[in-house]
């Protein structure tokens, strides 16, 4: 299925595949972890986020065989839990290790990447941050970037995280994508709309002339 819109500043080069049921389950785990980290004194949310990123980047991405074992339905969940305890007890916070063990106990380690993605969604929601994909025909300068960030922050009342993209085919102007919403102010789109408007007007004029000539009053 299509992935939900990303609202995280992290760029996910390898998105997990899933259905809505899996996404909802992953969101429940992510929400529980974010809530526990936020309620800790002091808050551990930022640290847990870094640990989760490191688990994906430094462990799962580099050790695909280990990920295969953790995701396998043929390996006992108790064995996986013991593996996690030995591997991370002295390398990660007790909160994160306990979270991994809970996920293992429920047989959902195959969803770690999806939970990680959902965690970023939850994290940004808590921090009131929103990813804004900014597409322009030429690279944005610092002043332009600041103006866009200020305008988006004022409009959405959120902290924008700008992800800049250059698409010369836009010709000029700007396209902003925020979640599922697209604000298209590119010159290419304006030209396209103008062309469609002119074409529609021409068709209408031709139709009007044909009707006039074919009617008895027009002869």
Backbone as CSV, one residue per row, in Angstrom:
resi,resn,N_x,N_y,N_z,CA_x,CA_y,CA_z,C_x,C_y,C_z
1,UNK,0.835,-1.190,0.000,0.000,0.000,0.000,0.873,1.245,0.000
2,UNK,0.212,2.366,-0.274,0.967,3.618,-0.289,1.339,4.017,1.124
3,UNK,2.551,4.531,1.264,2.984,4.945,2.594,2.289,6.230,2.988
4,UNK,1.991,6.383,4.280,1.436,7.653,4.713,2.481,8.737,4.558
5,UNK,2.047,9.946,4.511,2.962,11.053,4.320,3.938,11.147,5.477
6,UNK,5.163,11.337,5.133,6.167,11.438,6.171,6.168,12.823,6.781
7,UNK,6.156,12.880,8.090,6.243,14.162,8.770,7.437,14.147,9.699
8,UNK,8.490,13.527,9.248,9.679,13.476,10.062,10.838,14.083,9.291
9,UNK,11.748,14.776,9.962,12.896,15.298,9.238,13.874,14.227,8.823
10,UNK,13.788,13.027,9.427,14.684,11.951,9.021,14.284,11.454,7.643
11,UNK,15.264,11.240,6.788,14.987,10.721,5.459,15.071,9.209,5.510
12,UNK,13.974,8.548,5.237,13.934,7.098,5.296,14.268,6.535,3.918
13,UNK,15.492,6.031,3.781,15.923,5.496,2.497,15.318,4.118,2.248
14,UNK,14.927,3.452,3.321,14.362,2.108,3.167,13.079,2.026,3.986
15,UNK,11.958,2.287,3.319,10.679,2.263,4.017,10.165,0.832,4.100
16,UNK,9.653,0.460,5.258,9.098,-0.891,5.383,7.784,-1.014,4.629
17,UNK,7.446,-2.221,4.213,6.150,-2.464,3.589,5.178,-2.931,4.667
18,UNK,3.904,-2.594,4.501,2.947,-2.909,5.553,1.528,-2.694,5.046
19,UNK,0.571,-3.183,5.840,-0.832,-2.866,5.591,-1.316,-1.989,6.742
20,UNK,-2.560,-1.543,6.666,-3.051,-0.611,7.680,-3.087,-1.249,9.065
21,UNK,-3.364,-2.567,9.099,-3.378,-3.239,10.394,-2.011,-3.199,11.050
22,UNK,-0.980,-3.464,10.264,0.385,-3.427,10.784,0.764,-2.008,11.210
23,UNK,0.324,-1.032,10.405,0.644,0.355,10.746,-0.005,0.757,12.071
24,UNK,-1.256,0.352,12.261,-1.930,0.684,13.517,-1.237,0.015,14.696
25,UNK,-0.829,-1.245,14.517,-0.139,-1.943,15.604,1.197,-1.266,15.916
26,UNK,1.937,-0.914,14.863,3.228,-0.247,15.065,3.036,1.100,15.765
27,UNK,1.974,1.792,15.410,1.712,3.100,16.024,1.420,2.961,17.513
28,UNK,0.758,1.856,17.892,0.471,1.629,19.314,1.770,1.444,20.093
29,UNK,2.687,0.636,19.552,3.977,0.434,20.225,4.747,1.754,20.295
30,UNK,4.764,2.484,19.175,5.514,3.747,19.131,4.932,4.761,20.116
31,UNK,3.618,4.830,20.160,2.961,5.778,21.058,3.268,5.443,22.514
32,UNK,3.282,4.156,22.833,3.588,3.745,24.203,5.016,4.127,24.586
33,UNK,5.945,3.932,23.645,7.347,4.259,23.938,7.540,5.765,24.075
34,UNK,6.920,6.540,23.190,7.028,7.996,23.290,6.427,8.487,24.602
35,UNK,5.284,7.936,24.974,4.635,8.358,26.219,5.516,8.055,27.424
36,UNK,6.101,6.860,27.456,6.964,6.493,28.582,8.186,7.392,28.648
37,UNK,8.765,7.697,27.479,9.957,8.548,27.444,9.624,9.981,27.833
38,UNK,8.449,10.453,27.450,8.038,11.813,27.811,7.734,11.939,29.296
39,UNK,7.198,10.879,29.861,6.816,10.921,31.271,7.998,10.695,32.199
40,UNK,9.121,10.203,31.669,10.301,9.965,32.515,10.839,11.295,33.035
41,UNK,11.487,11.239,34.150,12.072,12.440,34.753,13.575,12.248,34.942
42,UNK,14.445,12.919,34.154,14.075,13.838,33.073,13.577,13.080,31.836
43,UNK,13.006,13.818,30.899,12.489,13.192,29.685,13.596,12.471,28.918
44,UNK,13.255,11.321,28.356,14.259,10.534,27.629,13.934,10.412,26.139
45,UNK,12.971,11.183,25.681,12.482,10.990,24.311,13.574,11.189,23.266
46,UNK,14.349,12.264,23.402,15.408,12.514,22.416,16.449,11.389,22.430
47,UNK,16.818,10.942,23.646,17.815,9.876,23.762,17.289,8.571,23.173
48,UNK,16.018,8.263,23.439,15.428,7.033,22.906,15.353,7.098,21.385
49,UNK,15.034,8.272,20.862,14.991,8.433,19.409,16.359,8.125,18.794
50,UNK,17.408,8.624,19.417,18.758,8.360,18.913,19.084,6.873,19.002
51,UNK,18.657,6.240,20.085,18.910,4.806,20.232,18.165,4.014,19.165
52,UNK,16.940,4.426,18.895,16.148,3.722,17.870,16.780,3.923,16.489
53,UNK,17.214,5.152,16.195,17.894,5.415,14.917,19.144,4.546,14.792
54,UNK,19.897,4.466,15.888,21.137,3.689,15.879,20.844,2.200,15.692
55,UNK,19.762,1.720,16.309,19.396,0.308,16.141,19.159,-0.006,14.659
56,UNK,18.467,0.898,13.980,18.170,0.669,12.559,19.425,0.859,11.708
57,UNK,20.128,1.973,11.931,21.272,2.313,11.064,22.491,1.425,11.328
58,UNK,22.798,1.191,12.588,24.054,0.516,12.948,23.906,-0.978,13.164
59,UNK,22.688,-1.439,13.359,22.501,-2.867,13.622,21.705,-3.532,12.479
60,UNK,20.465,-3.120,12.290,19.624,-3.806,11.305,20.157,-3.631,9.891
61,UNK,20.595,-2.397,9.558,21.097,-2.166,8.194,22.421,-2.882,7.936
62,UNK,23.240,-3.009,8.967,24.577,-3.599,8.780,24.588,-5.107,9.016
63,UNK,23.600,-5.597,9.743,23.579,-7.025,10.066,22.244,-7.632,9.623
64,UNK,22.056,-7.762,8.327,20.769,-8.285,7.832,20.455,-9.688,8.336
65,UNK,21.481,-10.503,8.586,21.220,-11.863,9.094,20.604,-11.802,10.490
66,UNK,21.106,-10.859,11.316,20.541,-10.699,12.652,19.080,-10.247,12.557
67,UNK,18.816,-9.318,11.638,17.433,-8.874,11.452,16.557,-10.044,11.012
68,UNK,17.138,-10.904,10.172,16.389,-12.079,9.733,16.037,-12.998,10.893
69,UNK,16.990,-13.165,11.813,16.727,-14.015,12.996,15.647,-13.384,13.864
70,UNK,15.763,-12.080,14.105,14.789,-11.402,14.962,13.390,-11.429,14.343
71,UNK,13.338,-11.413,13.020,12.041,-11.375,12.333,11.476,-12.776,12.090
72,UNK,12.305,-13.786,12.281,11.895,-15.144,11.947,10.825,-15.676,12.898
73,UNK,9.856,-16.358,12.324,8.835,-16.999,13.135,9.264,-18.367,13.622
74,UNK,10.455,-18.807,13.181,10.943,-20.129,13.587,11.858,-20.060,14.811
75,UNK,12.183,-18.861,15.242,13.049,-18.706,16.421,12.173,-18.336,17.614
76,UNK,12.356,-19.060,18.716,11.538,-18.836,19.905,11.686,-17.396,20.410
77,UNK,10.563,-16.828,20.824,10.588,-15.429,21.280,11.442,-15.250,22.532
78,UNK,11.469,-16.292,23.386,12.299,-16.204,24.592,13.779,-16.117,24.228
79,UNK,14.172,-16.847,23.183,15.563,-16.797,22.721,15.886,-15.397,22.190
80,UNK,14.959,-14.829,21.445,15.177,-13.472,20.920,15.304,-12.469,22.056
81,UNK,14.470,-12.616,23.063,14.515,-11.703,24.204,15.861,-11.794,24.910
82,UNK,16.358,-13.021,25.061,17.666,-13.222,25.702,18.776,-12.608,24.851
83,UNK,18.676,-12.761,23.524,19.669,-12.171,22.616,19.704,-10.648,22.775
84,UNK,18.540,-10.041,22.839,18.462,-8.581,22.968,19.055,-8.121,24.288
85,UNK,18.767,-8.873,25.335,19.292,-8.520,26.661,20.824,-8.538,26.652
86,UNK,21.404,-9.599,26.072,22.869,-9.725,26.037,23.489,-8.664,25.120
87,UNK,22.817,-8.364,24.019,23.401,-7.452,23.025,23.324,-5.990,23.450
88,UNK,22.253,-5.617,24.136,22.024,-4.184,24.357,21.973,-3.753,25.815
89,UNK,22.066,-4.676,26.744,21.919,-4.307,28.158,22.907,-3.232,28.584
90,UNK,24.137,-3.312,28.073,25.164,-2.338,28.470,25.398,-1.278,27.391
91,UNK,24.559,-1.279,26.363,24.775,-0.345,25.254,23.590,0.594,25.039
92,UNK,22.489,0.312,25.672,21.296,1.150,25.493,20.644,1.380,26.855
93,UNK,19.762,2.342,26.893,19.082,2.671,28.150,18.163,1.530,28.569
94,UNK,17.954,1.353,29.882,17.024,0.310,30.344,15.643,0.453,29.708
95,UNK,15.187,1.691,29.507,13.871,1.884,28.908,13.811,1.300,27.499
96,UNK,14.840,1.549,26.703,14.815,1.067,25.323,14.981,-0.450,25.269
97,UNK,15.851,-0.981,26.127,16.038,-2.430,26.152,14.746,-3.121,26.587
98,UNK,14.113,-2.590,27.603,12.845,-3.184,28.061,11.784,-3.123,26.960
99,UNK,11.777,-2.016,26.227,10.822,-1.894,25.123,11.064,-2.992,24.084
100,UNK,12.330,-3.192,23.724,12.649,-4.234,22.732,12.226,-5.615,23.241
101,UNK,12.424,-5.857,24.519,12.055,-7.155,25.092,10.525,-7.351,25.076
102,UNK,9.788,-6.268,25.314,8.328,-6.355,25.258,7.881,-6.678,23.833
103,UNK,8.496,-6.011,22.868,8.159,-6.264,21.459,8.479,-7.718,21.112
104,UNK,9.626,-8.208,21.615,10.012,-9.601,21.361,9.011,-10.553,21.996
105,UNK,8.592,-10.245,23.218,7.660,-11.113,23.951,6.331,-11.243,23.204
106,UNK,5.952,-10.190,22.520,4.697,-10.207,21.773,4.878,-10.700,20.334
107,UNK,6.094,-11.121,20.012,6.335,-11.674,18.680,6.229,-10.660,17.558
108,UNK,6.597,-9.390,17.846,6.454,-8.350,16.822,7.791,-7.716,16.442
109,UNK,8.900,-8.437,16.618,10.200,-7.870,16.234,10.303,-7.682,14.717
110,UNK,9.467,-8.385,13.965,9.463,-8.191,12.513,8.940,-6.803,12.134
111,UNK,8.381,-6.089,13.126,7.819,-4.762,12.856,8.731,-3.635,13.336
112,UNK,9.969,-3.968,13.681,10.833,-2.937,14.282,10.993,-1.710,13.387
113,UNK,11.198,-1.938,12.093,11.381,-0.790,11.189,10.089,0.044,11.098
114,UNK,8.973,-0.623,11.091,7.708,0.098,11.023,7.447,0.857,12.327
115,UNK,7.771,0.234,13.444,7.626,0.927,14.733,8.553,2.139,14.770
116,UNK,9.748,1.974,14.207,10.697,3.084,14.148,10.124,4.247,13.347
117,UNK,9.525,3.942,12.202,8.893,4.977,11.388,7.756,5.652,12.161
118,UNK,6.934,4.846,12.800,5.815,5.389,13.582,6.311,6.228,14.749
119,UNK,7.447,5.823,15.320,8.024,6.591,16.431,8.372,8.007,15.967
120,UNK,8.924,8.127,14.758,9.254,9.461,14.244,7.993,10.297,14.051
121,UNK,6.929,9.669,13.584,5.652,10.384,13.455,5.211,10.912,14.814
122,UNK,5.229,10.027,15.799,4.776,10.401,17.145,5.672,11.483,17.734
123,UNK,6.961,11.336,17.523,7.932,12.288,18.069,7.683,13.695,17.515
124,UNK,7.507,13.782,16.214,7.290,15.096,15.605,5.965,15.705,16.030
125,UNK,4.992,14.851,16.241,3.696,15.351,16.712,3.850,15.947,18.099
126,UNK,4.585,15.257,18.941,4.804,15.756,20.307,5.591,17.062,20.279
127,UNK,6.546,17.153,19.367,7.405,18.350,19.284,6.801,19.435,18.383
128,UNK,5.593,19.160,17.838,4.908,20.127,16.978,5.776,20.507,15.777
129,UNK,6.389,19.511,15.185,7.223,19.735,14.006,6.549,19.138,12.782
130,UNK,6.809,19.735,11.661,6.202,19.229,10.433,7.226,19.316,9.301
131,UNK,7.291,18.257,8.519,8.216,18.234,7.382,7.581,18.960,6.198
132,UNK,8.326,19.880,5.622,7.853,20.627,4.456,8.832,20.371,3.311
133,UNK,8.341,19.757,2.249,9.182,19.513,1.075,9.052,20.720,0.154
134,UNK,10.142,21.406,-0.069,10.160,22.632,-0.860,10.830,22.345,-2.199
135,UNK,10.078,22.485,-3.274,10.625,22.240,-4.614,10.709,23.559,-5.367
136,UNK,11.874,23.836,-5.925,12.093,25.046,-6.711,12.882,24.697,-7.965
137,UNK,12.871,25.616,-8.920,13.603,25.371,-10.167,15.107,25.543,-9.964
138,UNK,15.465,26.425,-9.019,16.876,26.670,-8.722,17.073,26.551,-7.211
139,UNK,18.310,26.301,-6.759,18.550,26.171,-5.313,18.116,27.426,-4.555
140,UNK,17.513,27.207,-3.398,17.086,28.317,-2.551,18.290,28.933,-1.854
141,UNK,18.296,30.268,-1.733,19.337,30.883,-0.908,18.843,30.948,0.540
142,UNK,19.719,31.360,1.442,19.388,31.359,2.869,18.207,32.274,3.176
143,UNK,18.174,33.437,2.513,17.091,34.388,2.771,15.745,33.802,2.335
144,UNK,15.739,33.162,1.182,14.505,32.554,0.692,14.039,31.435,1.604
145,UNK,14.997,30.677,2.091,14.659,29.575,2.993,14.029,30.103,4.279
146,UNK,14.582,31.197,4.799,14.041,31.785,6.030,12.638,32.325,5.811
147,UNK,12.410,32.948,4.652,11.072,33.492,4.380,10.035,32.371,4.303
148,UNK,10.414,31.290,3.661,9.482,30.170,3.543,9.207,29.555,4.908
149,UNK,10.260,29.369,5.694,10.089,28.777,7.028,9.186,29.649,7.895
150,UNK,9.383,30.970,7.818,8.566,31.886,8.624,7.107,31.850,8.173
151,UNK,6.891,31.817,6.853,5.521,31.810,6.331,4.798,30.524,6.714
152,UNK,5.500,29.379,6.604,4.877,28.100,6.939,4.595,28.026,8.434
153,UNK,5.540,28.497,9.246,5.339,28.479,10.699,4.146,29.329,11.088
154,UNK,3.998,30.474,10.445,2.873,31.358,10.740,1.551,30.750,10.285
155,UNK,1.578,30.071,9.146,0.347,29.494,8.581,-0.085,28.247,9.340
156,UNK,0.868,27.384,9.680,0.524,26.102,10.282,0.684,26.082,11.797
157,UNK,1.288,27.123,12.332,1.537,27.177,13.773,2.338,25.953,14.228
158,UNK,3.293,25.567,13.404,4.160,24.423,13.706,5.588,24.789,13.326
159,UNK,6.519,24.025,13.857,7.927,24.238,13.503,8.225,23.491,12.202
160,UNK,8.485,24.201,11.113,8.730,23.507,9.847,10.163,22.981,9.744
161,UNK,10.262,21.787,9.205,11.567,21.216,8.870,11.621,21.161,7.349
162,UNK,12.430,22.020,6.756,12.450,22.134,5.296,13.350,21.077,4.668
163,UNK,12.780,20.396,3.696,13.568,19.481,2.866,13.554,20.044,1.460
164,UNK,14.679,20.553,1.018,14.742,21.271,-0.260,15.028,20.321,-1.425
165,UNK,14.324,20.558,-2.519,14.539,19.794,-3.736,14.592,20.761,-4.920
166,UNK,15.425,20.447,-5.888,15.548,21.285,-7.088,15.003,20.517,-8.287
167,UNK,14.012,21.131,-8.956,13.403,20.527,-10.150,13.361,21.600,-11.238
168,UNK,14.348,21.640,-12.125,14.408,22.688,-13.165,13.153,22.748,-14.031
169,UNK,12.440,21.620,-14.155,11.243,21.607,-15.008,10.127,22.491,-14.455
170,UNK,10.244,22.937,-13.216,9.247,23.860,-12.653,9.340,25.246,-13.292
171,UNK,10.488,25.550,-13.893,10.777,26.825,-14.570,10.974,27.960,-13.566
172,UNK,10.072,28.105,-12.627,10.166,29.150,-11.595,9.091,28.914,-10.557
173,UNK,8.997,29.837,-9.587,7.998,29.682,-8.542,8.411,28.628,-7.528
174,UNK,7.408,28.067,-6.848,7.715,27.149,-5.756,6.552,26.173,-5.556
175,UNK,6.889,24.961,-5.104,5.881,23.970,-4.741,6.179,23.515,-3.319
176,UNK,5.176,23.602,-2.456,5.333,23.157,-1.070,4.456,21.936,-0.844
177,UNK,5.030,20.910,-0.233,4.254,19.731,0.138,4.339,19.557,1.642
178,UNK,3.179,19.596,2.282,3.105,19.414,3.738,2.138,18.270,3.993
179,UNK,2.676,17.124,4.350,1.817,15.961,4.514,1.151,15.631,3.190
180,UNK,-0.178,15.558,3.193,-0.919,15.250,1.970,-1.289,16.507,1.189
181,UNK,-0.973,17.668,1.722,-1.355,18.917,1.067,-0.223,19.450,0.191
182,UNK,-0.593,19.938,-0.982,0.380,20.481,-1.934,-0.033,21.903,-2.299
183,UNK,0.874,22.842,-2.135,0.649,24.225,-2.538,1.547,24.487,-3.747
184,UNK,0.905,24.505,-4.926,1.671,24.569,-6.171,1.633,25.984,-6.740
185,UNK,2.737,26.694,-6.612,2.853,28.031,-7.185,3.931,28.082,-8.242
186,UNK,4.175,26.942,-8.884,5.234,26.892,-9.903,4.769,27.535,-11.202
187,UNK,5.697,28.074,-11.946,5.371,28.689,-13.237,4.901,27.629,-14.222
188,UNK,5.480,26.449,-14.154,5.065,25.391,-15.082,3.590,25.064,-14.910
189,UNK,3.124,25.019,-13.654,1.709,24.730,-13.414,0.834,25.895,-13.852
190,UNK,1.305,27.134,-13.625,0.542,28.308,-14.066,0.409,28.328,-15.589
191,UNK,1.496,27.977,-16.283,1.444,27.918,-17.744,0.489,26.831,-18.212
192,UNK,0.532,25.706,-17.518,-0.361,24.602,-17.872,-1.816,25.024,-17.711
193,UNK,-2.123,25.700,-16.590,-3.501,26.155,-16.362,-3.921,27.181,-17.408
194,UNK,-2.982,28.080,-17.761,-3.279,29.087,-18.780,-3.554,28.429,-20.122
195,UNK,-2.743,27.420,-20.465,-2.908,26.708,-21.721,-4.270,25.999,-21.755
196,UNK,-4.628,25.352,-20.640,-5.921,24.657,-20.581,-7.079,25.643,-20.684
197,UNK,-6.907,26.826,-20.056,-7.954,27.842,-20.095,-8.139,28.360,-21.526
198,UNK,-7.020,28.620,-22.225,-7.090,29.106,-23.598,-7.699,28.052,-24.523
199,UNK,-7.312,26.795,-24.288,-7.850,25.711,-25.108,-9.354,25.589,-24.897
200,UNK,-9.777,25.687,-23.651,-11.199,25.591,-23.336,-11.972,26.743,-23.979
201,UNK,-11.386,27.941,-23.945,-12.048,29.109,-24.550,-12.165,28.931,-26.063
202,UNK,-11.113,28.397,-26.693,-11.131,28.184,-28.148,-12.201,27.186,-28.530
203,UNK,-12.291,26.112,-27.771,-13.308,25.093,-28.059,-14.693,25.692,-27.917
204,UNK,-14.868,26.520,-26.898,-16.172,27.146,-26.676,-16.534,28.082,-27.839
205,UNK,-15.557,28.857,-28.326,-15.809,29.777,-29.429,-16.151,29.027,-30.706
206,UNK,-15.428,27.940,-30.972,-15.702,27.139,-32.171,-17.105,26.558,-32.090
207,UNK,-17.453,26.057,-30.905,-18.780,25.476,-30.718,-19.862,26.532,-30.930
208,UNK,-19.620,27.762,-30.441,-20.607,28.838,-30.570,-20.802,29.216,-32.030
209,UNK,-19.687,29.314,-32.782,-19.782,29.672,-34.208,-20.515,28.590,-35.001
210,UNK,-20.221,27.335,-34.674,-20.861,26.235,-35.392,-22.361,26.240,-35.121
211,UNK,-22.723,26.491,-33.860,-24.155,26.525,-33.529,-24.846,27.691,-34.250
212,UNK,-24.126,28.832,-34.354,-24.729,30.009,-34.976,-24.957,29.775,-36.469
213,UNK,-23.951,29.148,-37.122,-24.066,28.919,-38.564,-25.094,27.839,-38.903
214,UNK,-25.289,26.909,-37.993,-26.207,25.805,-38.275,-27.647,26.136,-37.942
215,UNK,-27.873,27.228,-37.210,-29.246,27.594,-36.850,-29.881,28.394,-37.982
216,UNK,-31.258,28.331,-38.173,-31.938,29.075,-39.248,-31.680,30.562,-39.126
217,UNK,-31.598,31.062,-37.908,-31.392,32.497,-37.743,-30.013,32.922,-38.225
218,UNK,-29.038,31.934,-38.220,-27.676,32.286,-38.606,-27.489,32.328,-40.099
219,UNK,-28.450,31.776,-40.904,-28.307,31.770,-42.355,-28.691,33.109,-42.982
